[in-house]
Amino acid sequence: MNTKTIVAVLLITLGIVVLAYSGITFTTPGKPVEFLGMHFETTVSHFIPPVVGALALVGGIVLLVVNPKRSDERSRSWCRHESKDIRNRSSQAAFRQVAGDRT
């Protein structure tokens, strides 16, 4: 499995879980508060809406289905032949210059 497939499977799984629970709520620790010598712990509540789950699900499916575009081998080989041709022409021109100077 390559990285793209792993990311796609994780997105699909996350999307299904979020949609199944109609959104996910979780809490994280907040800033501690000291008031009149008393210490209070706070929490911050976060919500992942079902729309995010749907987007993750669609994104994961798209990653699995769509293949990246491959560059055409013929276009690359044409570039190689073209660069060889240019090098040959420039060497021939340089040879003609040197040969012309001798005669």
Secondary structure, 3 states (H helix, E strand, C coil): CCHHHHHHHHHHHHHHHHHHCCCEEEEEECCCEEECCEEECCEEEEEECHHHHHHHHHHHHHHHHCCCCCCCHHHHHHHHHHHHHHHHHHHHHHHHHHHHHHC
